[in-house]
Each structure stands twice: as structure tokens, then as C-alpha cells.
Amino acid sequence: MNRAMTTALIGIGAAQFLKVPLHYKETGVWDWKKMIGSGDMPSSHSAAVTSLTSYIGFKRGFSSMDFGISSIFSLIVMYDAMGIRWQAGQTAIAVNDMYEELEKLAEQHPGITYRKREKELKEMLGHMPIEVLGGAALGVFIGALSHMLEKDD
């Protein structure tokens, strides 16, 4: 596997791992499921793309076409995490709340029928800006460290 890909994967792994102690610090609960979930601090998507982009910048130069392409890719991914995926999560919260209200109404009014759903929609899909920024900062650090530790070829 090439160094750039390995660096990005380390970014993902580091961010996912850090979600557990950061969640503990915030809530006092060790939740190991955070290691495989989406959302929360730091954004693993942001960490992945910024570790890749910063590594490419250090390796190929910050004025290289590779860095430019990777930078645009990174910005799109981070925008998606904060914008589209965040809004999808907010929509899931609203839909889940509506189902709860519908269940209450059905209990109070036996004539109301509806098709029960199998499970709730997943609500934690995107990130707040601070979570994206945290992932990006982690990614820049990992990309720079990966380049510094690389043996000269």
C-alpha cells in the first residue's frame, strides 16, 4: 500500500479511536461503539482527507497539481460532513419525533392505524463545524508526521 493511502487510513483510525476518550470526557461513559460510528468529535472523514492532502503537500509541494486536486476533494468532503450529512441527521431526528407522536396518537385513538417501522432512523450522520475542524487539525498533524517519518527514497 502506498504511503499516501496509509496516511489517510491512519487518519481515519486515529479519529475513530479518539472519539471514545473524548466521549468519556464529555459524558463520563466509555462507549466503544463510537469507534465504528459516524458523527462526533473528531470527524474521521476530515482527518482522512486532510492527512492525505497535507502529506501530498509536503511530499509533492503545495503548488503541485496533486495538492490542488486533493485540497478541492478535502473541501468537498468537509462541506458535505457539515452541510448535507448534518441536515440529513436533523431530518432523521424530526422523522423519529413524528413517529413517536404518531405512536402516542394511535394509543389514544384506537381507530388510527399506521404501519410500524422496523427501527428508528440513524440521527448521528454529520458533524458540527468544530468536529470537522478537530478532524482537520488531527489530519494535518498526521500528514506532516507521516512525511517527517518517511525514509528518503
Secondary structure, 3 states (H helix, E strand, C coil): CCHHHHHHHHHHHHHHHHHHHHHHHHHCCCCHHHHHCCCCCCCHHHHHHHHHHHHHHHHHCCCCHHHHHHHHHHHHHHHHHHCHHHHHHHHHHHHHHHHHHHHHHHHHCCCCCCCCCCCCCCCCCCCCHHHHHHHHHHHHHHHHHHHHHCCCC
